[in-house]
Amino acid sequence: KFPPTVVFASSNDPLLDDAVVLNERLRGLGVESELRAAQNLPHAYLGLGTAGFPEAQEVQSQLINWLNCQLVRDLEPSKS
């Protein structure tokens, strides 16, 4: 059982195709997975948020929000 997953890749990332394939495979296995693309950022851009890149800061914010939603969802009482 694989946990819910969010995959971020940049439109300029040489690994974008791999991110697409990973997301497709996870979804094909029934895993809740989504792919999000950041525009005009290099590979390994996530660390650029602390350097002041607004695009990378936006991705960091989206990741924090996504993780918070997952944690809240896991804390909710089961509906079964």
C-alpha positions in Angstrom: 0.0 0.0 0.0 1.6 3.3 -1.2 0.6 6.6 0.5 -1.0 9.5 -1.3 1.6 11.2 -3.4 2.2 14.5 -5.0 5.0 14.7 -7.6 6.4 18.1 -8.6 8.5 18.6 -11.7 9.6 21.7 -13.6 8.7 22.3 -17.2 12.4 22.7 -17.8 13.4 19.6 -15.8 15.2 16.8 -17.7 13.4 14.4 -15.4 9.9 15.7 -16.3 9.2 12.6 -18.5 10.2 10.3 -15.6 7.9 12.3 -13.2 5.0 11.8 -15.7 5.7 8.0 -15.9 5.9 7.7 -12.1 2.6 9.5 -11.6 0.9 7.3 -14.3 2.3 4.1 -12.7 1.1 5.1 -9.3 -2.3 6.0 -10.5 -2.5 2.8 -12.5 -1.9 0.9 -9.2 -4.7 2.8 -7.6 -2.5 5.2 -5.6 -3.9 8.6 -5.0 -1.3 10.6 -6.9 -1.1 13.9 -8.7 1.5 15.6 -10.8 2.1 19.3 -10.6 4.4 21.2 -12.9 6.4 24.3 -11.9 7.1 26.7 -14.7 10.5 28.0 -15.8 12.6 26.5 -13.0 15.7 24.2 -13.2 16.1 20.7 -11.8 16.4 20.7 -8.0 14.5 24.0 -7.7 12.9 23.3 -4.4 15.9 24.6 -2.5 15.7 27.9 -4.4 12.8 29.1 -2.3 15.2 30.1 0.5 17.3 32.0 -2.0 14.3 34.2 -2.8 12.9 32.7 -6.0 9.1 33.4 -5.9 8.3 30.4 -8.1 10.1 28.0 -5.8 8.5 29.7 -2.8 5.1 29.0 -4.3 5.9 25.3 -4.8 7.1 25.1 -1.2 3.8 26.7 -0.1 1.8 24.2 -2.2 3.7 21.3 -0.7 3.1 22.5 2.8 -0.6 22.9 2.1 -0.8 19.5 0.5 1.0 17.8 3.4 -1.3 19.6 5.9 -4.4 18.4 4.1 -3.0 14.8 4.2 -2.3 15.0 7.9 -5.7 16.5 8.7 -7.4 13.8 6.6 -5.5 11.1 8.5 -6.5 12.5 11.8 -10.2 12.6 10.9 -12.3 9.7 12.4 -12.9 6.9 10.0 -16.3 7.0 8.3 -16.6 3.2 8.2 
